[in-house]
Amino acid sequence: MNSIKEIFKIGMGPSSSHTMAPRNAAIMFKERYSDASSFIVTLYGSLASTGKGHMTDSAILDILGENCTIDWQPDCYLPQHPNGMRFKAYSSSKELIGDWTTFSIGGGDLSDNGKRESLQSIYPDSKMDDILNWCIKNGRSFWEYVQIHESSDLWDYLAQVWDTMKAAVERGLDTEGVLPGGLNLSRKAASFHIKAKGYSGSMQRRSMTFSYALAVAEENASGGIIVTAPTCGSSGVLPAVLYLNQKFYDFSDKRIIRALATAGLVGCIIKENASVSGAEVGCQGEIGSACSMAAAAAVQLFGGSVSQIEYGASIGMEHFLGLTCDPICGLVQIPCIERNAFGATRAVDANMYALLSDGKHIVSFDNVVEAMKRTGHDLPRLYKETAEGGLALLLNNRDNM
């Protein structure tokens, strides 16, 4: 498996697969053909279906400039992956000088063959069962397993990740108005946060969780700086749970950052053995993965054993199995923002459930991840980030809303 740094990418929303990865691909292509006079970029499949709503064209044109033409091919799916893109570079005499096809495979990652491959394998294990057994045998926690295999600059990087997450929460809580994109969707985080202050006890904590998740998801939808966890579309879940626990239970930054390491490990296992791409496996790969990561982090914060942490991660994913990706108008807004809020509270519930147990259960985390992968592959294409099924099909026509 790759470094957990690949799970936590700092960048601009609203989509890791539709904005971050195409932008990075454009940067790479321009560097290869810096003397090119013009470009044509063809977007295929899911990348084309929801690309305008995800600002894919803007991300590419910002890099390649006004002499770039975008060719949208939503009905053409390349066999390697639903998110295909082809870059062509031309000389001033219109001669083709560069031709590159690549794929956005989720979490901001690129692959020329559409498959996720460990370019720099850091971890000797890729299954949770193997890592869990090692931790039990050696009396270590998951964050210690991460520390052993990562480079020495990991903790500085995770500190930067945590600072970015906190900043996104706080910006989102302080910002009001309508989100861009044409749905005229008003931000809700600020009003949720104010109303939450009127409650007490568990009701206040739950309401605050909603507000924190909404804050980050709304920042993402507006193209703000966020952290993929594991994607832009699910970037509000983990920060909400960590921010809640620091605010209400006074956990130190050091303990939060260790919890981030555990969350990152869970995300890496999911990416390695299944997918975090909504275009490949539906929203279960995004919100489900984020909930699983957040649940594991929370159980660790509250002193859970490694078996309870593994159980929390299993619960987090298990109850999102089959969740489709159906963004209205191709925007990362409805139902995406709301799903971040409920994914965060589901992680809080998974934490409590796992802590109340002894950590023993029949369905392992590895089983759940395999089930998610198979379920995702069995989902019809229209339910995987095409904006052609589910809520998107019913409500894409604004006259029906």
Helices and strands as residue ranges (DSSP letters): G 4-6, E 10-12, I 16-20, H 21-32, E 38-44, H 45-49, H 56-64, E 68-73, E 84-90, E 96-106, E 109-111, H 128-138, H 142-149, H 154-173, H 189-196, H 201-221, E 225-227, H 237-249, H 253-273, H 278-281, G 283-285, H 287-301, H 306-318, G 328-330, H 336-356, H 365-378, G 381-383, H 390-395, G 398-400
